[in-house]
Amino acid sequence: MVEPVSLNTARDDTLWAVVASMGRTTRVAEIFSNRVAALADKAWREQQVRAYANFLRTSTQPPPSYHIRPIKRAELPRAWRPLPALGFLHGKIVQGSSG
């Protein structure tokens, strides 16, 4: 998996965000300094969702959809943390913990 960008070392203010959407809820799942890395993370997250497809069908929970978009550092919430690939499993998209 590609390593996420460190917010302290990025020079350009524009980053690439992998965004998770489930119903009306949208969260920035991860950020990267380049589009290629964001596309790789998006593909990995979609693979994780496919791996749990049977579970999602039995729990009547819609799977999240992922897309990427450019994002400015200032658009990130102050307490933003990366979202685990399956961070939506309790009926809502939950924030991941750092560490």
N, CA, C and O of each residue as an XYZ file, in Angstrom:
396
protein
N       0.842     -1.180      0.000
C       0.000      0.000      0.000
C       0.882      1.236      0.000
O       1.978      1.215      0.559
N       0.426      2.292     -0.608
C       1.172      3.540     -0.707
C       1.063      4.293      0.614
O       0.003      4.329      1.239
N       2.170      4.889      1.024
C       2.190      5.635      2.273
C       1.464      6.969      2.116
O       1.654      7.649      1.107
N       0.636      7.363      3.090
C      -0.028      8.667      3.035
C       0.994      9.794      3.172
O       2.109      9.590      3.651
N       0.594     10.963      2.748
C       1.467     12.132      2.819
C       1.496     12.681      4.241
O       0.483     12.665      4.939
N       2.625     13.151      4.653
C       2.741     13.847      5.929
C       2.315     15.292      5.703
O       2.838     15.957      4.809
N       1.387     15.777      6.487
C       0.913     17.151      6.326
C       2.008     18.168      6.621
O       1.939     19.302      6.146
N       3.002     17.785      7.386
C       4.063     18.717      7.743
C       5.089     18.908      6.629
O       5.756     19.942      6.589
N       5.232     17.931      5.717
C       6.278     18.025      4.705
C       5.750     18.365      3.320
O       6.546     18.571      2.404
N       4.456     18.431      3.139
C       3.905     18.749      1.818
C       4.178     20.215      1.485
O       3.996     21.094      2.328
N       4.613     20.470      0.256
C       4.921     21.849     -0.136
C       3.733     22.531     -0.787
O       3.480     23.712     -0.549
N       3.011     21.797     -1.600
C       1.861     22.355     -2.312
C       0.637     22.264     -1.413
O       0.495     21.318     -0.637
N      -0.240     23.246     -1.521
C      -1.444     23.256     -0.687
C      -2.511     22.298     -1.214
O      -3.445     21.968     -0.482
N      -2.397     21.840     -2.470
C      -3.395     20.948     -3.034
C      -2.978     19.498     -2.815
O      -1.871     19.092     -3.167
N      -3.883     18.734     -2.229
C      -3.678     17.320     -1.977
C      -4.763     16.547     -2.704
O      -5.706     17.144     -3.223
N      -4.644     15.228     -2.749
C      -5.664     14.374     -3.342
C      -6.318     13.584     -2.223
O      -5.639     12.904     -1.453
N      -7.637     13.673     -2.136
C      -8.387     13.001     -1.084
C      -9.144     11.813     -1.649
O      -9.730     11.884     -2.729
N      -9.120     10.717     -0.898
C     -10.004      9.589     -1.163
C     -11.209      9.834     -0.257
O     -11.076      9.894      0.965
N     -12.378      9.975     -0.864
C     -13.584     10.347     -0.134
C     -14.541      9.155     -0.086
O     -14.834      8.540     -1.111
N     -15.020      8.838      1.113
C     -15.974      7.753      1.304
C     -17.370      8.357      1.470
O     -17.559      9.298      2.241
N     -18.342      7.809      0.741
C     -19.726      8.268      0.844
C     -20.633      7.089      1.133
O     -20.504      6.025      0.528
N     -21.551      7.289      2.063
C     -22.549      6.282      2.397
C     -23.828      7.033      2.723
O     -23.939      7.670      3.770
N     -24.790      6.952      1.816
C     -26.000      7.743      1.993
C     -25.665      9.219      1.917
O     -25.025      9.670      0.967
N     -26.100      9.973      2.919
C     -25.817     11.411      2.950
C     -24.496     11.744      3.633
O     -24.084     12.904      3.650
N     -23.831     10.742      4.195
C     -22.599     10.961      4.935
C     -21.396     10.845      4.009
O     -21.262      9.875      3.263
N     -20.534     11.835      4.066
C     -19.313     11.844      3.274
C     -18.156     12.194      4.195
O     -18.239     13.145      4.974
N     -17.072     11.420      4.105
C     -15.883     11.663      4.921
C     -14.632     11.541      4.061
O     -14.577     10.723      3.143
N     -13.636     12.354      4.362
C     -12.328     12.191      3.736
C     -11.683     10.988      4.413
O     -11.408     11.009      5.613
N     -11.447      9.941      3.630
C     -10.886      8.715      4.180
C      -9.369      8.801      4.326
O      -8.808      8.335      5.318
N      -8.711      9.397      3.336
C      -7.256      9.493      3.351
C      -6.829     10.594      2.397
O      -7.579     10.955      1.490
N      -5.639     11.129      2.594
C      -5.122     12.160      1.702
C      -3.734     11.768      1.213
O      -2.981     11.081      1.903
N      -3.416     12.221      0.006
C      -2.131     11.914     -0.618
C      -1.615     13.141     -1.349
O      -2.373     14.053     -1.679
N      -0.315     13.145     -1.595
C       0.289     14.266     -2.308
C       0.125     14.160     -3.820
O       0.333     15.141     -4.534
N      -0.251     12.962     -4.322
C      -0.426     12.820     -5.765
C      -1.628     11.947     -6.091
O      -2.075     11.139     -5.277
N      -2.128     12.127     -7.280
C      -3.349     11.438     -7.725
C      -3.139      9.932     -7.863
O      -4.046      9.157     -7.558
N      -1.964      9.505     -8.315
C      -1.681      8.081     -8.500
C      -1.791      7.336     -7.169
O      -2.382      6.257     -7.110
N      -1.236      7.896     -6.120
C      -1.320      7.272     -4.801
C      -2.765      7.234     -4.314
O      -3.185      6.249     -3.707
N      -3.524      8.286     -4.572
C      -4.932      8.318     -4.171
C      -5.729      7.253     -4.920
O      -6.580      6.586     -4.331
N      -5.455      7.091     -6.216
C      -6.145      6.048     -6.990
C      -5.816      4.657     -6.463
O      -6.692      3.795     -6.406
N      -4.567      4.429     -6.078
C      -4.178      3.127     -5.525
C      -4.907      2.854     -4.203
O      -5.364      1.735     -3.968
N      -5.016      3.865     -3.348
C      -5.718      3.690     -2.079
C      -7.210      3.457     -2.316
O      -7.818      2.625     -1.643
N      -7.792      4.168     -3.246
C      -9.209      3.979     -3.593
C      -9.443      2.541     -4.047
O     -10.404      1.901     -3.620
N      -8.566      2.033     -4.913
C      -8.701      0.648     -5.389
C      -8.583     -0.336     -4.234
O      -9.331     -1.312     -4.185
N      -7.668     -0.105     -3.313
C      -7.505     -0.973     -2.153
C      -8.758     -0.962     -1.279
O      -9.210     -2.016     -0.832
N      -9.316      0.211     -1.037
C     -10.523      0.316     -0.219
C     -11.701     -0.389     -0.887
O     -12.484     -1.061     -0.216
N     -11.830     -0.237     -2.206
C     -12.907     -0.918     -2.924
C     -12.729     -2.435     -2.860
O     -13.715     -3.168     -2.783
N     -11.494     -2.908     -2.892
C     -11.224     -4.342     -2.762
C     -11.632     -4.834     -1.381
O     -12.180     -5.930     -1.256
N     -11.378     -4.053     -0.353
C     -11.775     -4.439      1.008
C     -13.296     -4.547      1.116
O     -13.811     -5.464      1.756
N     -14.004     -3.624      0.499
C     -15.471     -3.664      0.507
C     -15.963     -4.915     -0.223
O     -16.883     -5.585      0.246
N     -15.353     -5.232     -1.373
C     -15.740     -6.450     -2.113
C     -15.494     -7.700     -1.281
O     -16.282     -8.644     -1.328
N     -14.403     -7.710     -0.519
C     -14.080     -8.867      0.311
C     -15.147     -9.108      1.382
O     -15.339    -10.244      1.814
N     -15.830     -8.071      1.807
C     -16.870     -8.186      2.825
C     -18.269     -8.082      2.234
O     -19.219     -7.795      2.962
N     -18.417     -8.306      0.944
C     -19.705     -8.143      0.259
C     -20.793     -9.022      0.864
O     -21.917     -8.558      1.058
N     -20.483    -10.288      1.167
C     -21.497    -11.176      1.756
C     -21.961    -10.666      3.111
O     -23.156    -10.675      3.405
N     -21.031    -10.227      3.926
C     -21.403     -9.677      5.225
C     -22.310     -8.464      5.062
O     -23.305     -8.321      5.773
N     -21.961     -7.603      4.133
C     -22.753     -6.388      3.925
C     -24.164     -6.721      3.454
O     -25.126     -6.070      3.863
N     -24.294     -7.731      2.598
C     -25.639     -8.133      2.146
C     -26.473     -8.667      3.299
O     -27.657     -8.343      3.397
N     -25.889     -9.479      4.176
C     -26.648    -10.042      5.292
C     -26.967     -8.998      6.352
O     -27.932     -9.154      7.100
N     -26.178     -7.944      6.427
C     -26.454     -6.908      7.425
C     -27.335     -5.796      6.866
O     -27.611     -4.813      7.554
N     -27.769     -5.950      5.633
C     -28.603     -4.957      4.929
C     -28.002     -3.553      4.988
O     -28.719     -2.555      5.045
N     -26.705     -3.503      4.974
C     -26.000     -2.238      5.037
C     -25.459     -1.892      3.656
O     -24.780     -2.718      3.045
N     -25.737     -0.713      3.153
C     -25.186     -0.366      1.842
C     -23.678     -0.146      1.946
O     -23.202      0.445      2.915
N     -22.933     -0.614      0.960
C     -21.488     -0.381      0.998
C     -21.171      1.074      0.662
O     -21.942      1.726     -0.042
N     -20.062      1.583      1.149
C     -19.688      2.945      0.795
C     -19.192      3.000     -0.643
O     -18.753      1.995     -1.201
N     -19.267      4.162     -1.222
C     -18.644      4.371     -2.521
C     -17.452      5.288     -2.282
O     -17.466      6.126     -1.380
N     -16.436      5.118     -3.089
C     -15.219      5.901     -2.944
C     -14.950      6.677     -4.220
O     -15.180      6.172     -5.319
N     -14.475      7.875     -4.083
C     -14.010      8.650     -5.217
C     -12.837      9.505     -4.751
O     -12.592      9.639     -3.552
N     -12.128     10.072     -5.694
C     -11.024     10.950     -5.321
C     -11.306     12.350     -5.836
O     -12.012     12.537     -6.827
N     -10.741     13.327     -5.145
C     -10.891     14.705     -5.579
C      -9.754     15.527     -4.994
O      -9.200     15.187     -3.949
N      -9.412     16.608     -5.676
C      -8.402     17.502     -5.099
C      -8.990     18.191     -3.862
O     -10.188     18.469     -3.802
N      -8.146     18.455     -2.905
C      -8.593     19.101     -1.675
C      -7.484     20.031     -1.193
O      -6.299     19.731     -1.336
N      -7.880     21.137     -0.633
C      -6.924     22.066     -0.030
C      -6.735     21.675      1.432
O      -7.669     21.212      2.087
N      -5.545     21.861      1.922
C      -5.257     21.523      3.319
C      -6.224     22.225      4.273
O      -6.610     21.659      5.296
N      -6.612     23.442      3.944
C      -7.517     24.215      4.801
C      -8.918     23.608      4.877
O      -9.670     23.921      5.800
N      -9.284     22.743      3.920
C     -10.608     22.108      3.930
C     -10.705     20.959      4.927
O     -11.810     20.545      5.280
N      -9.583     20.443      5.380
C      -9.605     19.332      6.330
C      -9.996     19.830      7.720
O      -9.506     20.868      8.163
N     -10.871     19.105      8.409
C     -11.178     19.480      9.793
C      -9.909     19.418     10.644
O      -9.019     18.610     10.379
N      -9.831     20.248     11.639
C      -8.647     20.325     12.493
C      -8.298     18.972     13.111
O      -7.119     18.628     13.201
N      -9.273     18.217     13.528
C      -9.044     16.923     14.195
C      -9.176     15.747     13.229
O      -9.467     14.631     13.659
N      -8.968     15.975     11.938
C      -9.129     14.910     10.948
C      -8.152     13.770     11.201
O      -6.982     13.994     11.512
N      -8.651     12.541     11.063
C      -7.851     11.330     11.140
C      -8.227     10.440      9.968
O      -9.367     10.492      9.506
N      -7.297      9.618      9.470
C      -7.628      8.690      8.377
C      -8.758      7.749      8.771
O      -8.890      7.368      9.934
N      -9.562      7.383      7.797
C     -10.696      6.485      8.004
C     -10.277      5.065      7.639
O      -9.753      4.847      6.547
N     -10.495      4.091      8.529
C     -10.180      2.708      8.157
C     -10.999      2.285      6.941
O     -12.092      2.805      6.720
N     -10.482      1.351      6.158
C     -11.176      0.900      4.945
C     -12.576      0.409      5.260
O     -13.500      0.648      4.483
N     -12.751     -0.272      6.379
C     -14.068     -0.782      6.763
C     -14.622     -0.005      7.954
O     -15.291     -0.578      8.814
N     -14.347      1.284      8.006
C     -14.778      2.123      9.108
C     -16.265      2.421      9.123
O     -16.732      3.177      9.974
N     -17.015      1.842      8.199
C     -18.442      2.090      8.086
C     -19.269      0.946      8.670
O     -20.494      0.971      8.549
N     -18.662     -0.038      9.288
C     -19.350     -1.283      9.615
C     -20.441     -1.193     10.671
O     -21.240     -2.125     10.765
N     -20.526     -0.179     11.438
C     -21.572     -0.097     12.464
C     -22.736      0.765     12.027
O     -23.385      1.404     12.856
N     -23.007      0.789     10.721
C     -24.149      1.537     10.205
C     -23.863      2.992      9.936
O     -24.740      3.739      9.502
N     -22.639      3.393     10.195
C     -22.254      4.784      9.935
C     -20.769      4.807      9.642
O     -20.052      3.865      9.980
N     -20.315      5.844      9.035
C     -18.877      5.988      8.796
C     -18.262      6.543     10.064
O     -18.617      7.638     10.502
N     -17.348      5.801     10.653
C     -16.724      6.222     11.896
C     -15.329      6.736     11.627
O     -14.697      6.339     10.648
N     -14.847      7.602     12.471
C     -13.500      8.112     12.342
C     -12.511      7.064     12.834
O     -12.780      6.359     13.806
N     -11.394      6.964     12.179
C     -10.334      6.063     12.599
C      -9.520      6.677     13.713
O      -9.561      7.887     13.932
N      -8.783      5.842     14.415
C      -7.898      6.356     15.456
C      -6.479      6.405     14.921
O      -6.106      5.606     14.062
N      -5.712      7.311     15.412
C      -4.328      7.394     14.957
C      -3.492      6.386     15.727
O      -3.798      6.033     16.866
N      -2.431      5.932     15.076
C      -1.513      5.043     15.772
C      -1.511      3.754     15.181
O      -0.792      2.866     15.638
